[in-house]
Amino acid sequence: MSIPPQLAGRLAMPAIVAPMFLISGPDLVVECCRAGLLGTFPSLNQRTTDGFVAWLDDIEARLDDDSAPYGVNLIVHPTNKRLQDDLAVIVARKVPLVITSLGAVKDVVDAVHSYGGLVFHDVISARHAEKAAKAGVDGLIAVAAGAGGHAGTISPFALIAEIRSFFDGALALSGALSQGRQVAAAELMGADYGYLGSLFIAAEESLASPEQKAMMIGARAADIVHTDKVTGIAANFMKASLAANGLLDAPGHVGKLDLEGEARAWKTIWSAGHGVGAVRAVRPARAICEELIADYRGVRHD
């Protein structure tokens, strides 16, 4: 196992708050970092590169030396027309952690390494992990069964073990984590960090709508559907949001999405992981973080 020196001793617990599309913004990032968890957001949550810069200005102005570092998710895929512009901003601003998705590109890794930044890449299989390792990433995010968003289907026990058989860099586990003790369990399995997302969708600082937050509070693991018929890539979604958009037939099967543009679809079709049952109320992000930290330290006896 490996904790990068840039992160060692800077977190209240080994946890990363996942960058969630249309959910994570400056307020959520700042409150998580102030509480001691590593907060992140996707660059594409801002509609322009100029807007992305403004968000970085806001976040950096509100964090201090006692705060945990923050990170940015970068979609490394030819369809992301902003890739080079956003990467240039990341390098200029020396963003501490860059989480890459949909492609592990050595040029991107080298650009972040040029200023001493870290690159973690999310993977759903050992094959993807091997490719990312060859690209020189500092860490991997094992997106196991039950994770929100574009999730894998492999058991976390198998995925962590397979990745650890050839990778000794930083490793985070994603997949239904919603308690501090589950982060401790991930460490025992061989991971360095827990990667949590769904628990924060109903945070006060989340960009989710009141309707989405209410749906989160009422949902359980059985209410999550894994399908590739929304974006073309298999992901986990709340069944109620699929039904509200007319995408479930009588037996409960998912039909093909028929809306104009993926962005419009994602505004009304909501993703979540199997850990959704832990969402009990709309709460401040700091309160969620403090509960996680207390639970983690309680089982670790720190």
N, C-alpha and C positions, 0 to 999 in steps of 0.2 A: 504494500500500500504506500501511497505517496501523497503528502500534503505539500503543494507548491509553497515555497518560502514567501511568495507575495501574499498568501492567504493565512499562513501559519499564525495562530494567536490573535487573529483579527475578527473572529466570529464568536458569538456567545454560545453557539452550538454548530455542528457541521451540517448546515442546511442552506440550500439555495431555493429561493422562491422563483418558480418558473416564469419565463416570459410568455404571457398569454395573449394571443391575438385579440384585439379590441377590448382587452381587460386591463392590462398593465400599463400604468402611466406614472408620471413623476410622483404624485402623492403616495401611491402604493409603494413605489421603490424607496422613497425617502423614509417612510415610516418603518419599513422592514429593516433597512440599513441602520437606522437609529436604534432599533431594538436589538441589533446584533446578528440579523440574518442577511445573507447576500441577496439583495433585491435586483431584479432584472426586468427588461422590457424589450419588445421587438422594435427595431428601428422603423418598420413599416406601420406601426401604430400611429405614427405621424404621417400625414398624407404627402409631405414634401421633405426634401433634404433640409431646407431652411427651417421647417418646423422641427425636424429632428435635432438640429443644432440648438434651437430654443429650449427644447426639453433638456438637453444636456446642460445648458446654462442654468436652468432652474434647479436641476438635481444637484449639480456641483456647488451651487451657491448655498444650498440648505444642508449639506453634509459637512461634518467636521472631522477632526482627527480621531475622535472616539467612535465614529460610525464605521460599520462594516463597509467593504468595497461594494461597488455596484457593477452590473454587467449589461451588455446589449446583445440581443439576438439578431443575427444577420442571416438572411436567406441567401445561400450560396448556390444559385441556380440561374441558368440563362434567362429564365422568365422574369427575374428581378432586374428591371432596367435601371434601378437605382444602386445596384451593388457597388460599382466603382466609386460613385459619388459619396455614398454613405461610408464606405471603407476609408476613403480619404479623410472624412471627418473623424472617424474613429481613431485613425493614426495621429491626426493633428491634435486631438483632445486627449490622447493616451488613455483610452477607456481601459480600466483594469482587467475586465474579463469579457471576452467575446464568445458567444455561444453560436456555433454555426449549425445550420440545418440544410438538408437536401443537397448535400455535396461537401466533401472534404477536399479543399483545393489548397495545394501547397503554397501557391502565391499569396493567398489570403493569410495563411498561417505565418508565412515569412514576414508579411507586412505588419502583423500584430506583434510578432517577436522583435521587430526592429526597434521598438520603443520599450520592450520589456513586458508587454502585455501577455495575458494567458489566452489560450484557445481551448475551449471544451467543445466537443462535437457530439450531437445526439445520434444514437444508433438503436436499431431494433433487433440486430442479430450479430453473431460473432463475425460473419463475413463482412458486414459494414464496418465493424470495429477494426478489423484487420486493415482495411483500406484507409481508415482515418489515422490509425497508428503510423502507417507508412507515410502519410502526409505530414507527420511531425506534430500532431496536436498534443497539448499538455494533459488533457483529460478527456474522458468519455462519459457520456450520460447514457446509461443503460435504460432505455425506455421499454419496460416490461409490460406484461399483460395487466390491464386495469388502469393504465395511465390515461389522462385526459388528452384530447387532441389527437394527433396522428400517432397512435400507439401501436406497439408491437403485440404479439400474441404469445410470447414465450414466458414461461414461469421465471420470476426473478431469481429463484434458486439456480436454475439451469443457466440463465443468461449471465449472471455474475460469475459463476464458476467457469464458464467457457471463456469469457473475456479475461479473467484473471490467469488463465492458463498461458497467456502470451503477452499480457499487457500489465506493466507494473507502475503505470502513471496514475494520476488522480482519476477516481471513478465515482460517479454519482449514480444513485438508483432512483428511477422514476417508476411509479406504478402504485397508486392508491395509498400513498403515505399521507397520514393525517394526524399522527401522534408523535410526540418526542420519542417515546419508547420504540416506535417503528424505525426511527432514524438510528437508534442504538442497535436495533436488530440488523439493519442494513450494514452497519460497521462490522458486526460479528460475522456477517456473510462474506465480507471482503471488500465492501464499498468504503469510500472515504466520506461521502456526503449523502444526505437525503435530498431529494428534489421534489418539492411540493408545489402544487398548483391549485387544484379544485378548492381546497380549504380557504383560499383567499379570494375566490370569485365574489363571495358575499361580503367581503370587507367593506367598510364605509368608504374607503379610498378607491375601491375598484371602479373601473369605468363601465361596469355592467349596469344595465338598466334595472330599475326597481322590479320589473316583471321577471327578469332573469334571476335576480337574487331571491325572489320569492319562490321560484321554481326550484332553485338549489336547496332551499330550506326544506321543501317538501319531498325531495327525492331520496332514493336509496340505491344501493348498488344494482338491484334488479331492474331499475329504471334506466339503465345505460345500455345503448345499442351500439354495437361495433359494425360499421358498414363503410364501403368504399363508394356508395352511390350519391354522396353529397359533393365531394371534391375530386373524386377519382382516386384518392389515396385512402386506405382504410383508417378510420378514426372512430373515437367514441363520442356519442352524442346523447343528450337527454331525450328519452322517448317522447316525453310530453311536447317538446319543441318540434320534433318531427311530425307528430300528430297534428299540431296546431297549423302546420304548413301543408297539410294534406298529403304527407309522404308515407303514411302507413295505410295498408289495405286492411280489410276486415280481419284476416288472421294475424295482423301485426307485422307484416313484412314491409321492408322499406322499398319504396318505388324510386324511380330515377328523378333526380332534382330537375325541375323545370322553371328556373328563374333566370332573369337576365343578369348574369355576372356573379362570380363567386363572392365578391365583397357584399353584394346585396343579400345573398343567401346567408352568409355568416352573421348578419345582423339579426336574423330572426330564427336561425337554427343554432342551438347552443350546445357547446361541447362541455363535457365534464368527465371525470374518471370515476372508478369504482369507490373512491374514498368520499364520495358526495354525502354519504350518510352522516359524516362527522360535522357537516354544516348545520348548525342549530339555530342561528340567528344572524342578523346583520350586526357586525361588531367592528370596532376599530382594529386596524391591522396590528397595532402595537399589542393589544390585548391577546390577539391570536398568537403572536410571536411569544409573548411572555408565558402563555399557557404551554406552548410547545417546549420552551426552554426549561420550565419547571419540571415538566414530565420527563424530559430527557435527562436532566441532572438527577432527578429522583431515582431513576433506574440505574444510572451510572454511579450514583453515590458520590457525585462531585461536590 
